[in-house]
């Protein structure tokens, strides 16, 4: 049972990372091509902009710092220092 939970957790994190990379790629495409990137890319960029302006700057900063620390700990970069 624990193997199933560990496997499911691993697959879910891989899915989240893949979704984040796709989102970043769409934003980069929108930055490079502008409105000629297409309506889907523009709508994704508009939704990200609405979320960024609607959310508090402090909350986004804290979440980003925690995400970077978690990512570094998972990759093993800080394990020798902590």
C-alpha positions as CSV (number, residue, x, y, z in Angstrom):
1,X,0.0,0.0,0.0
2,X,2.8,2.4,0.9
3,X,4.5,1.7,-2.5
4,X,1.3,2.7,-4.3
5,X,1.1,6.0,-2.3
6,X,4.8,6.7,-3.0
7,X,4.3,6.0,-6.7
8,X,1.2,8.1,-6.9
9,X,3.0,11.0,-5.1
10,X,5.9,10.8,-7.5
11,X,3.7,10.7,-10.5
12,X,1.7,13.7,-9.3
13,X,4.8,15.7,-8.7
14,X,6.1,14.9,-12.2
15,X,2.7,16.0,-13.6
16,X,2.9,19.3,-11.6
17,X,6.4,20.0,-12.8
18,X,5.4,19.2,-16.4
19,X,2.4,21.6,-16.2
20,X,4.6,24.3,-14.8
21,X,7.2,23.9,-17.6
22,X,4.3,24.1,-20.2
23,X,3.0,27.2,-18.5
24,X,6.4,28.8,-18.6
25,X,6.9,27.9,-22.2
26,X,3.5,29.4,-23.1
27,X,4.5,32.6,-21.3
28,X,7.8,32.7,-23.1
29,X,6.1,32.2,-26.4
30,X,3.7,35.1,-25.7
31,X,6.7,37.3,-24.7
32,X,8.5,36.5,-28.0
33,X,5.6,36.6,-30.4
34,X,3.1,38.9,-28.7
35,X,-0.5,38.8,-30.0
36,X,0.6,36.8,-33.1
37,X,1.2,33.8,-30.8
38,X,-2.5,32.9,-31.0
39,X,-5.6,33.2,-28.9
40,X,-4.8,30.3,-26.6
41,X,-1.4,31.6,-25.7
42,X,-2.8,35.1,-25.2
43,X,-5.6,33.9,-22.9
44,X,-3.1,31.9,-20.8
45,X,-0.9,35.0,-20.5
46,X,-4.0,37.2,-19.6
47,X,-5.0,34.7,-16.9
48,X,-1.5,34.6,-15.4
49,X,-1.4,38.5,-15.4
50,X,-4.9,38.6,-13.7
51,X,-3.7,36.1,-11.1
52,X,-0.5,38.0,-10.5
53,X,-2.3,41.4,-10.0
54,X,-5.0,39.9,-7.9
55,X,-2.8,38.0,-5.5
56,X,-0.9,39.8,-2.8
57,X,2.8,40.4,-3.6
58,X,3.9,39.2,-0.2
59,X,2.1,35.9,-0.6
60,X,3.5,35.3,-4.0
61,X,7.0,36.1,-2.7
62,X,6.7,33.7,0.2
63,X,5.4,30.9,-2.0
64,X,8.2,31.4,-4.5
65,X,10.9,31.3,-1.8
66,X,9.4,28.2,-0.2
67,X,9.2,26.5,-3.6
68,X,12.8,27.3,-4.4
69,X,14.0,26.0,-1.0
70,X,11.9,22.9,-1.4
71,X,13.2,22.3,-5.0
72,X,16.9,22.8,-3.8
73,X,16.4,20.4,-0.9
74,X,14.8,17.7,-3.2
75,X,17.7,18.1,-5.7
76,X,20.3,17.6,-3.0
77,X,22.0,21.0,-3.4
78,X,21.6,22.1,0.2
79,X,21.7,18.8,2.0
80,X,25.4,19.0,2.8
81,X,25.0,22.5,4.3
82,X,21.9,21.9,6.5
